[in-house]
């Protein structure tokens, strides 16, 4: 790319954001990750899960009634737990509000910073299947266990999407719940039991064909695929919160409604505790009390149930029509970080389908200096060189195939790696060395390079993999074919290749309209690295691979 056409990008903050109190891997689909504002009376600064954005009308009414305004900063659960444990929330937030506190409670340094907890609502994690599929499986109106579901999944009788358990609590709860049910011990799964239950878990996850970093994007992707608005493979259902599945049905946009399957051997329920931080000042404590009192009034609980499809947290408010059974068996949840780590590590390295990702990487002249340094650091970070929790779970995993296609005036030769399931360090070191060797020069051939990525996949993409392309560019296309040429080429590809999503990274002076267009055309998503940092965005994308 001609450097005279584009100004230099300012220095990127590449430190570990969780350790400095900023948010790493925020799951807010808007891409906006504002820093917390100073404390002031009548404002409760809340570190929260992005799914709570749907409470805005309720919270607006609460502000009018109580004088307490909630200011959300969105984050993933594990990122938030690490922020708490590192002291990054001290003085920056007054409270946290996630679907559950189970993960931060397993970290001693995070747990000691949690104060009063008030449950506001709840939603179990269940399986939703297109009604015709549920009928065909004989599951409509009949008791079904997780073992029944795992058996049908192993036989590929249905397919589903689920969020990444390291990025979203719905996926994390599903993984824990299925593990506890399939273990059949009646107790929470321990780290030592994960190996024994892994073969059964493989059966269940054999039917997973879509991953996502947030429940919202997952449900949107399901709807787009069901209606044909997305080129990706249509799937039969979702493992997600009851509230998300009921909301999809209520929207009336699906070709057929989802039948919700409540496994008779139990579920894991999100209880949404609004939690005051132990270091909050007296003003914040008073604001917290007024707000939680209001949110638990019967009228507000009914409003929450009606508008968000989450269950009320107080007795005396009856469930409205459409909800599942009132009294569900609650599966035991591990209480130690060791158990969580063992489950997550097994999930990524052994249980779920491995990923195949092609990284199409801009190494044009405008990337020289800080930008190419940021790209190298971001890719090296995915080899597991950091000690933080986010880096641990967002690294390249066992059985994963990773390909780099650097490009400038023309696409360069693909460089591929396959990470072994055991003893992966030698291959990870090769990825690290290759990333460190990237250099910047020349023009920008975006669409020739994307076309090469699809041609490579067309040579025979391995079955049963989460396949995707990541495009990172800091400017507009200056060489080779144009966007319109790519559109024509995409229309001529096989249905399987058209369904491979492109996750575009908006960076520097990249064209937002073209990046948006690519994501929409391929069923992918745009990630904005212009203000959030390239390392943070590359980690966030991992939840979708």
N, C-alpha and C positions, 0 to 999 in steps of 0.2 A: 504494500500500500504506500502511496506517495505521502511522505511525512509532511510535505508542504500543505496538503489538504486538511490535515487533522492536527489539532493541538495535542500536547502531551497530557496524559491522564495524571491527576494528582496521586501522591503516594498512597498506597493501600495499607490499611491496618491488617496485618497478617498474624498478629499475636493470638493466643487462645482467648476468645472472647469471653468464654464462661469464667475464666480465671480473673478477668478484669471487671466482672460485674455486668458486661453487656451480654446480649443474647446470641447464642450460637444455634444455627439451624432452626430459627423460628418457623413455626408451622403456619403462620398467617399467609394465606394464599395471595394476599395483596402484594407481598414482597416488602411491605413497610415494617421497619423494626426500630421504632423511635426509642431514644434513651428515656429513662424515667425522669419525670420533672420533680422540682423541689416539693417538699411537704407543705401543705397549707390546710387550714381548717375547712371542713366540708368536702374534702377531696380524699378518696381512698385509692391509693396507688396499688394496683393489683397485678401481679405476675400470673398469667392465666393461659389456659389452653384456647386456641383460636376458635374452637367450636362454640365457645360461649358468646361469640359475636351475635348470635341469634337472640340473646337476652336484651339487646339494646332497648326495645320498646318498654320492657318491664323495668329496666334500670332507669330509663328516662322518667317513668312515672314514680319510681322510688325516689329519685332526686327531687321531684316536686313535693312529694309527701314528707320527706325526712330532711331535706337540705344536704344530703350526702351524694356527691357525684362520684361515680366509679371511673377511674382512668386505667384502662387495660394496656398492658404490654404483653404481647403474645409470645409463647415459647412452647417447645416440646417438653414432655414430662421429664425425660432424662436430662435434657439441657438445663431445665429449671432446678432439678435436684442437685446437679453439679454446681450451679450458680449458688444455691443455698449453702451447700457444704463448703464452698470456697470463701464464703462470706460476702459474695458479690451482691446479695440482696440486702445486706445490712445498711439501713439508712436510705436505700433506694426505693424500697417497697414497704408498704404497710401490711400487705396480706398476699396470700397465694390462693388460686382457685383453679384446681384441676379436677378431672373426672374422678380421681382417687389420689390419696396420699401414700399409697402402699410403697412406691419406689423411694421417695424421699425419706420415709420412715425407716427404710432398711439401711440408710446411710447415717451413722451416728452423728456426724457433724451437721447434716441437714436436719435430722430429726430434732435436735436440741433447739433449733431455731423456729420450730413450729409451736404456736401457742394454741389458743382456743380454736376449736373446730366446730362449725355449725353446718349440718347437712341441709342442703336446700332442695334437692331433687334427686332422682335416681333413674338409671336406665341399664337394663341387663344387656350383655353382649350375646346375640343370638344369630342364627342362620336365617337369611331371607332368600327364598327361591321363587322364581317365576311360578305362578300358580299351576300352569300346565305341567311343569317339571315336578313340582311337589306331588301333584295328582298321579303322574306316571310312576313315581317312586312309591306310591302308597302311603305317603306321610301326612296327608291332609286329615286333620282331626284325629290322629292316632299318636300314641306315645312313641317317641323316637329317642334313642340314646346317642351319645357321641360315638359309641362303638358302631352303631348302625350307620351313622354318617361317615365314619372313617372307612368302613367296608365299601360303601357305595362310591366314595371318593377314590379309593384304590382302584376300583374297577372302571373309573372314568365315566360313571353314570351321570355326573353333573360337573359343572365347573363353577368357580367362584373367585371373587376378589377379596382382598383383605389388606389392611394397612400394615406397614412395616412396624413390628413390635418395638423397634428401637426409636421410632419417631412418633408413634401415636399410641395412646392408651387403649384404644379399641383393639388394635392388633396384639398389644402386650397382654391384655386381659384374655383374648381368645387363645393365645398360646398357652398361658398359664392354666386356663380353664380346661382346655382339651387335655393337657398333660395330666392334670389332677384327676380328671374323669377316667382317662385311659389307664392310669396307674392302678386305679381300683383299690387303693389302700384306705380310703376314707380320710386321709390326712394330706396336708400340703406336701407337694413334691420337694424333696431335698436335692441338693447338688449330687449326692451319691446315687440317686435314683434316676437321674436324667438319662444315663446310658441305657438302662433297662427299658425305659419307655420310648426311646428313640425309634425303634422299628415301627411301633404303632403310630407314632406321630408322622412318620414318613407316609403312611397310608393316607392319613387325613390331608396332608399338604400336597399329595400327588395331584389333587384337583385344583389347586390354586394356580390361576393363570394371569392374575393382575395384582401388582403391588402398588402402594401409594404412600406418600408421606403424611397425608391427612385424610380424615374421614370425609370431609367435604368434597375434596377433589375425587375421591374414590366413588362417592355416590353420583357426582356429576358425570364421571367417566362411564359408569354403568348406564345412566340414562342416555347419554349420547350414543353409546354402542347399541342399546336396545332400540333406539329410534332410527338408527342408520346415519346419524349425524357425525359419527366418528368411524374412521376406516378400520379400527381395531376389531379383533375377534369378539363376537358377541359372547357373553357369559350368562350363566344361568342364575347367578345370585351373588350375594354378598354376606360376609361375616362382619357384622357391624352392630352399633348400638340399636336397640329397639327403636329409639327416637328417630334415628336417621332413616331406618326402613319405613317407619310409619309416615315420616315426612315425605318420602318418595311416593308412597301410595296416595297421600293427601294431595300432592301436587297435580295428580291426574294426567301426567304427561307420559307415563309408561304405556306401552302397547297392552300389557296385562299387569295386574297388581302382583306384588310380592306376597307369598304366603310365609308367615313367620313361624319358624320351627323352634320351639322351646324345649331343648333336650331334657328328658325326664330325670336324668342323673345329675342335673345341676347346671348352673351358669355362674359367671362372675359378673357382679353388678357394679357399675360406676355410681358412687354415692355423692359426688360433687360437693365436698366439704369446703365452704368458704372459710379459710384458715388465717387467723390473725398471726402475724409474726411475733415471736417473743420479745423482740426489741422495739416494737411499735410504741410510740409515745402515747400519752394519756388522751390527747385530742383524737388520734386515730382509733384508740380503743373505744371511745364514746361513739365516734362515727360508725365503727364496725357494729356496735351493739344496736344502734338505731336502724341500720340497714338490714341486719339479719332478722331483727324482730319484724320488720315490715315484710321481708321476703317470705317469712313463714306464717303470715296471716292466711286464713282460708281463702280469701278472695284472690290474693296474689298467687297462692299455690295453684288455684284453678286456672288463673291466667297463664302461668308457666306451663301447665299441662296442656292447655288448649293451643298455645302458640308454638311450643317447642316439642311437644309429644314426649316430654319426660314425666316420670311419675312423681306425685307429691311426696314430700318427706314427712308430713305430719299426719297423725290419725284423724279420721273424721272427714277426710276429703276422698270421696269415692272415685275410682278409676272410671273414666268415660269409655264409651263404646270404642272398640278397635284395639284396645290393649289386650295383652295376653293374660295368663293366669295371675291372680293377685299374689299368691304365695308360691314363690319359686324356691327350689332347693339351691342354696348358695354353696358353691364349691370352695374348699379351703385354699387360701392364698399363701405362698411362701413368705416368710418374714425376714429372710437374710439375703444380703447382696450376693453371697456365694451361689445360692439357688438361682437367683435371677441371671447371674453371669453364665452359669452352666447351661441354662435353658436357651438364652440368647445366642451363645456361642454354638451350641448344637444346631439351633435353628438355621443359622447362616451357613455354617461349614458342612453340615451333614443332612439336614432334614428337608428344607425347602428346595425347589428347583434352583439350580445355580443361574447366575446372570451371564449374558454375553453382551458386552457393551463396546461400541466403537466410539472413541473420542476423536472428533474432527476438530483439530486445534489450529487456530490462527497463529502463524509465526511470521507474519508479514513485517515490513520495516517499521510500522508504527508501534509494534509490540516491543521494540527495543527498550532496554533500561528497566524501569520499575515494573512495567507490565509483564515482560517475559519472566522476570524474577517472581512475580506473583503467580504466574501460571506454573512455573517449576515447583514453587513451594506448595501450591494447592495439590498438584498431582503427587508429589512426594508424601504429603500428609495422608493420602489415601492408602499408603503402604503400611500404615500402623506405626509410624515413628513417634507418635505422641502418646503420652500417658493418660490423657483425660478420657472420660467415659465416652464422650461423643466420638473421638477419634478411634477408640477401640471398636465400636460397633459400626462405624461408617468406613472401615478399611475395606480393601479388596479381600474377599473371602475364599475359602477353599472351594475348588472345582470351578471357580469363576474364570471366564475367558475375557481378557482385556486387550483391545487393539487401539493403538494410536495411529492416526493419519494426520501428521503435521502438514500444513499447507501454506504456501505463499502465492507466487504467481501461478503455480500449478500444484496439484496434490502430490505429496511425497509417497514413497512406498510404505504400505502398512507394516506396522511392527506389532506382532501379537505375542501374548503371554497366556499361559494357563496356570493358575495357582493350584498347587496340589492340596489335597485334603489334609495331609499330614506333612509336617516339616516344610512349610511354605516359604521360609525365610530367603532361600537362595533365589527363588523366582521373584519375590517381592523386591529383593535387592536389585535385580535386573530392571524391574520397572522403575525403581528409584533412579538408577544410573541413566536410563534412557530419558526420563523426565529432566534430570539435571543437565543433560546434553542438548536440550532444545535451544536453538538460537534464532534470531529474528533478522529477516531481510526480505526484499522483494514486494510484490503486489499481493492481491487478495482474491483468490479463486474459490469463493464459497461454494457455488453450486456444482462446479466440476468435482470438488472434493466430496460433497454430499453424495453425488452420483456414484463416486467410487466406493463410498461406504455401502451403498445399497447393492452395487455389483458384487462386492465382497460377500455380503450376506446371501446374495442370490446363488453363490457357488455351493450352497448346501448348509443353511444354518442348522445347528444341532437341535434336535427335538427336545421338548420339555426344558426350555430355558426362558428366562425373562430377557428378551432381546430388545435393545434400545440403542439409539444414537444420541450422543451429546455433542452439540455444536457450540463452540466458543469462538466468537470473533469480536474484535474491537472496532470494526468499521464496516463501511459499505463495500459491496462487491465491486472490484475493479478489473478483474481478468476472467476470461472464459465465458461460459454460459451465464444466462441471466435467470432471474426468478421465474419468469414465464416459461423458460425452457425446462426448468425443474418441474413446474406444474404439469407440463405435457408429459415429461418422462415418468412422473409419479402415476399419472392416469394409466399409463401403459404397463405398469408393473403388475405382477401377480397379486391376488388378494392378500396372500401371506406377507409379502414385502410391503404393500401399502399399509398394512396394519402395524408396522414397526414404528414406534413413536420417535420423534426428534425432540429432545429436551434442549431448548435454545438458551444460551446464556447471553444476556444483554450486558455489554461491557463497552466502556469507552464511548466512541461515537457510532456504535452499531445501529443499524436501522431498526427501530422498534416496530414499525409496520411490517417489515419483512420477517422479523423474528416472530411476531404474533401470527403472521400468516403461515409460516412454516409449522408452528406448533398446532394451529387449528387444522391445517391440511393433513397432518400426520397423526393427530390424536395425542400430541405431546403437551408440553407446558413451558411457559417462559419463566426464567429465573433472572432476577435483576441483580447484577453484581456491581452496578455503578455506584451504589452507596453502601452496600452491605459487605463488600469484600469478596474476592474470588474464592478464597479458601472456604468461607462459610457457605457459599452457594454450591460448590462442588460437594460438600458434605451433605447439604440438604437434598441434592439430586439423588443421592444414594438411597433415600427412602422410596424412590420410584423405580428402582432398577431390580 
